[in-house]
Amino acid sequence: MNFIDKLSAAWAGNNSLLCVGLDPDLARFPAHLRGQADGIYQFCKAIIDATADAACAFKPQIAYFAALGAEAQLEAVCRYLRETYPHIPLVLDAKRGDIGATAHQYAREAFDRYGADAVTVNPYMGSDSVEPYMEWTDRGVIVLCRTSNPGGSDLQFLQVDGVPLYQHVARLVAEKWNRNGQCALVVGATFPEELAQVRKIVGDMPLLVPGIGAQGGDIEATVKAGRTAAGTGMMINSSRAILYATPKDGEDFAAAARRVAIETRDAINQYR
Ligand SMILES: O=C(O)c1cc(=O)[nH]c(=O)n1[C@@H]1O[C@H](COP(=O)(O)O)[C@@H](O)[C@H]1O
């Protein structure tokens, strides 16, 4: 099944627009997992099992694995996701961007090595840097558009021909790059006005929307700005707020993650 069909089925099947981000930070792990050789895998697996019925996607962030030389554990996490929850899209967050020949290797890494349904890419180097990902015609290419961080405004807000640069990116992806129909855009929950602008430009194209939870984005404003007429259209990501939810009495970290994931899914669903 291609990325968009899988995502649409997950929105409906789990009644959720919540994307659970897998950003494993050893310093914030429960003590019993910190010293274990496969602790990152065990941590992610527990989070996945605890939240899979509340999520429309999982998004491992590659840097958290690569920084520790833990790519084998990322492979194991991806394999576990594909085999155990094949109906939930796996988005590899890598934010790649390079010349075509190198981009081809990044695409192989995301789609063949890790078996991702979709990958995040940076559009700064232009169309030929994104083209190689399109060779995998059933996979998603999620292009950075209006990112959630404050510094995103440095370039994305520059006026080009009277229009902010991020809107050019939205138009370019919607009108030119999306020939497989598997593109999506990243728009931060911290910028609901821009989210609404992007929604107007791209029709029903899915948006990956990080920035709720730890970054403080407002759920109501995010959903109202980014939803489609069908009340879907978004993977609203939360990572740290779910992964490192403070356990209540008698709860372990995975149970706490589940509680926060369900609360977040329900808060999102209130405004769809
Ligand atoms: O592409 C992303 O996922 C992304 C884009 C963006 O504009 N902002 C952003 O925070 N992200 C990622 O989304 C996640 C946000 O994590 P939390 O702030 O802990 O929810 C991290 O993995 C970021 O790398």
The ligand as a Gaussian input file, in Angstrom:
#p B3LYP/6-31G(d) Opt

LIG

0 1
 O       10.445000      17.344000      10.555000
 C       10.175000      17.320000      11.760000
 O        9.706000      16.326000      12.272000
 C       10.306000      18.571000      12.526000
 C       10.140000      19.744000      11.808000
 C       10.000000      20.951000      12.505000
 O        9.744000      21.999000      11.917000
 N       10.099000      20.949000      13.854000
 C       10.327000      19.798000      14.566000
 O       10.363000      19.875000      15.802000
 N       10.503000      18.610000      13.907000
 C       10.829000      17.369000      14.656000
 O        9.698000      17.017000      15.440000
 C       10.101000      16.533000      16.725000
 C        9.540000      17.452000      17.789000
 O        9.784000      16.918000      19.060000
 P        9.060000      17.468000      20.381000
 O        9.298000      18.949000      20.403000
 O        9.764000      16.746000      21.481000
 O        7.610000      17.125000      20.274000
 C       11.624000      16.456000      16.678000
 O       11.987000      15.149000      16.248000
 C       12.008000      17.470000      15.617000
 O       13.210000      17.121000      14.974000

